[in-house]
Amino acid sequence: MEGVLYSSVVLVWMSAVRKTAVHSLRDLSTGPGSKRFFKPRTLPLTTLLVQVVVYVCAIYFLFRSWGIDATAWLASAGIFGVALGFAAQSTLGDLLAGVSLMMDPPFEVGDFVELDTGHMGRVRDIGLINTRVWSLDDVELVLPNSMMTSRAVTNASRGPRRSERLRFQLTLRYGENVDVQLELLRAACEVEGVLEEPAPKVRLVKLGDFGLEYELLVWIAESEDREPVQDRVNRSVIKELGAKGMDVPFPRYEVSVSQEEPARSE
């Protein structure tokens, strides 16, 4: 009878402590003057940790209320935890990476990011295991957090400007008027989606082996406009070159074959 009574008390206190802790964490995360650690993005993690601690303590006191020695159970749980850790190394790695992203995030929900693997899109959700990204193909990418922390990530939404810069590289033939080429390329940048401020820039960056190498820099308002603007600028360059009778040189190599008479043996 005493075991049932003690168990009831433990369960009631467990429920009360858990609800109080969850509500307190929520208030500390969303209320004014909250501490730096308790931010909305860390709320799921801190809530989970507090609930785990409450449940473990409740189980321990339940064992005590029924006179069960918890030492053996704790030792078994430790061995089971080690085995589980070896079996789920990748998942634990993603979990620790998720904690790192929440504590010191290189990006926020809504930012446009690009990984060095080629994955890019707008961040939709940052979880404990995975990060979900809406790609430019209107599909959801589910990327492990370990990938997000171990790869180089470019955050296009961070910086002094909200706009994003696109870079184009082009080689034009020697012998043409350089000023005419510059004006032609500037005119080719005046397409839909390219911002007027900052103004597009065209620079002669190198005297290459096969022609004059130019660099075109344009700015766009949203990262999602990247592919459409790239298409418009490329087509505009081709049209402008065709209208002026210019073309893009391609590498040419001259191969000469020399025929030597074989040496005569005496």
C-alpha positions in Angstrom: 0.0 0.0 0.0 2.8 2.4 0.8 4.4 1.7 -2.5 1.2 2.7 -4.4 0.9 5.8 -2.3 4.6 6.8 -2.8 4.3 6.1 -6.5 1.2 8.3 -6.8 3.0 11.1 -5.1 6.1 10.7 -7.3 3.9 10.7 -10.5 2.0 13.8 -9.3 5.2 15.7 -8.5 6.8 14.6 -11.8 3.9 15.9 -13.8 3.9 19.2 -11.9 7.7 19.7 -12.1 7.7 18.9 -15.8 4.9 21.3 -16.7 6.4 24.1 -14.5 9.8 23.6 -16.1 8.4 23.6 -19.7 6.4 26.8 -19.0 9.4 28.5 -17.4 11.7 27.7 -20.3 9.1 29.0 -22.7 8.8 32.2 -20.7 12.5 32.6 -20.5 12.9 32.0 -24.3 10.1 34.4 -25.4 9.8 37.0 -22.7 11.6 40.3 -22.5 15.1 40.4 -21.0 15.6 36.7 -21.6 19.1 35.4 -21.1 21.2 34.8 -24.2 21.3 31.0 -23.8 17.5 30.7 -23.7 16.6 31.7 -27.2 13.6 30.5 -29.2 15.8 28.3 -31.4 17.2 26.5 -28.3 13.8 25.9 -26.7 13.2 22.4 -28.2 16.6 21.3 -27.0 16.4 22.7 -23.5 12.8 21.4 -23.1 13.9 17.9 -24.2 16.9 17.9 -21.7 14.7 19.1 -18.8 12.1 16.4 -19.5 14.7 13.7 -19.7 16.1 14.7 -16.3 12.6 14.8 -14.8 11.8 11.4 -16.1 15.0 9.8 -14.9 14.6 11.3 -11.4 11.0 10.0 -11.4 12.0 6.5 -12.3 14.7 6.5 -9.6 12.2 7.5 -6.9 9.7 5.0 -8.2 12.3 2.3 -7.7 13.0 3.6 -4.2 9.3 3.6 -3.3 9.1 -0.1 -4.1 12.3 -1.0 -2.4 14.1 -1.8 -5.6 17.9 -1.4 -5.7 18.5 0.9 -8.7 22.3 0.4 -8.7 22.2 -2.7 -10.9 19.7 -1.0 -13.2 21.9 2.1 -13.6 24.9 -0.1 -14.4 22.9 -2.0 -17.0 21.6 1.3 -18.4 25.2 2.5 -18.7 26.3 -0.5 -20.6 23.2 -0.3 -22.8 23.9 3.4 -23.5 27.5 2.6 -24.6 26.3 -0.1 -27.0 23.6 2.2 -28.3 26.2 5.0 -28.8 28.3 2.7 -31.0 25.3 1.5 -33.0 24.0 5.0 -33.7 27.2 7.0 -34.2 25.9 8.9 -37.3 22.7 9.8 -35.6 24.5 11.0 -32.5 26.8 13.0 -34.7 23.8 14.6 -36.3 22.3 15.3 -32.9 25.5 17.0 -31.6 25.7 19.0 -34.9 22.1 20.1 -34.3 23.0 21.3 -30.8 25.9 23.2 -32.3 23.6 24.8 -35.0 21.2 25.9 -32.3 23.8 27.3 -29.9 25.9 29.2 -32.6 23.8 29.2 -35.8 25.6 30.2 -39.1 22.2 30.7 -40.6 18.6 31.2 -39.5 15.3 30.0 -40.8 14.5 32.0 -43.9 18.1 32.4 -45.0 19.3 31.4 -48.4 22.3 29.1 -48.2 24.6 27.2 -50.6 26.8 24.3 -49.6 30.1 23.5 -51.4 28.4 20.2 -52.4 26.1 22.2 -54.8 23.0 22.0 -52.6 21.3 25.4 -52.2 17.9 26.8 -51.1 16.1 28.7 -48.4 16.2 27.2 -44.9 12.8 26.1 -43.8 13.5 24.4 -40.5 16.5 23.5 -38.3 15.9 20.4 -36.2 18.0 18.3 -33.9 18.9 15.8 -36.5 18.2 17.4 -39.9 18.0 20.7 -41.6 15.2 21.2 -44.2 15.8 23.4 -47.1 13.5 24.5 -50.0 15.6 24.2 -53.2 15.2 26.3 -56.3 13.5 23.3 -57.9 10.6 23.7 -55.4 11.4 20.5 -53.6 12.4 20.0 -49.9 16.0 18.9 -49.2 16.5 17.0 -45.9 20.2 17.5 -45.1 21.9 15.9 -42.0 23.1 18.4 -39.5 26.6 16.9 -39.6 26.8 17.9 -43.3 25.7 21.4 -42.4 28.5 21.8 -39.9 31.3 19.9 -41.7 30.9 21.6 -45.1 31.5 25.1 -46.2 28.2 27.0 -46.2 27.7 30.3 -48.0 24.9 32.3 -46.4 23.6 34.7 -49.2 21.2 36.4 -46.7 24.0 37.8 -44.5 26.1 40.8 -45.4 25.9 44.6 -45.7 23.3 44.3 -48.4 20.2 42.1 -48.9 21.0 41.8 -52.6 23.3 39.1 -54.0 26.0 39.5 -56.6 26.4 37.3 -59.7 29.6 36.9 -61.6 30.0 36.1 -65.3 33.3 35.4 -67.1 33.6 35.9 -70.8 36.5 35.9 -73.3 36.3 38.2 -76.5 38.6 38.2 -79.5 41.7 40.3 -79.8 41.7 43.0 -82.5 38.4 44.6 -81.6 37.9 48.0 -80.0 38.1 47.5 -76.2 35.8 50.4 -75.5 33.2 49.0 -77.8 33.4 45.6 -76.1 32.9 47.2 -72.7 29.9 49.2 -73.8 28.4 46.1 -75.5 28.7 44.0 -72.3 27.3 46.8 -70.1 24.3 47.0 -72.4 23.9 43.2 -72.2 23.6 43.4 -68.4 20.4 45.6 -68.7 17.9 42.8 -68.4 14.9 42.1 -66.1 16.0 41.1 -62.6 19.3 43.0 -62.5 19.3 45.9 -60.0 20.1 49.4 -61.1 21.7 50.1 -57.7 24.4 48.8 -57.3 25.0 49.3 -61.0 26.4 46.4 -63.1 30.2 46.4 -63.5 32.2 45.2 -66.4 36.0 44.8 -66.0 38.8 43.6 -68.2 40.6 41.3 -65.8 43.2 39.5 -67.9 44.9 39.4 -71.3 44.4 35.7 -71.9 46.0 33.3 -74.3 43.0 33.2 -76.6 41.4 36.6 -76.0 40.5 39.4 -73.7 39.0 38.0 -70.5 36.1 40.1 -69.1 34.2 39.9 -65.8 30.6 40.9 -65.5 29.2 41.7 -62.0 25.4 42.2 -61.5 23.3 42.3 -58.4 19.9 40.7 -57.9 17.3 41.3 -55.2 16.5 37.7 -54.2 18.6 34.6 -54.4 15.8 32.7 -56.1 16.3 35.0 -59.1 19.8 33.6 -59.7 19.0 31.1 -62.4 16.5 33.3 -64.4 18.9 36.2 -64.4 21.8 34.1 -65.4 19.8 32.9 -68.4 18.7 36.4 -69.4 22.2 37.8 -69.2 23.7 35.0 -71.2 21.1 35.3 -73.9 21.5 39.1 -73.9 25.3 38.8 -74.4 24.8 36.4 -77.3 22.4 38.8 -79.0 24.6 41.8 -78.5 27.6 40.0 -79.9 25.6 38.8 -82.9 24.3 42.3 -83.6 27.9 43.7 -83.7 29.3 40.7 -85.7 31.4 39.5 -82.8 31.9 36.0 -81.5 33.5 34.3 -78.6 36.9 32.8 -79.6 37.7 29.2 -78.8 41.1 27.7 -78.2 43.1 26.9 -81.3 46.3 25.0 -81.4 48.7 24.6 -84.3 50.4 21.2 -84.6 53.4 20.9 -86.9 54.8 17.5 -87.8 58.4 17.3 -88.8 59.7 14.4 -90.8 63.3 13.5 -90.3 65.2 11.1 -92.3 66.3 8.0 -90.3 70.0 7.8 -89.6 71.8 5.5 -92.0 73.8 2.7 -90.5 77.3 2.3 -91.9 
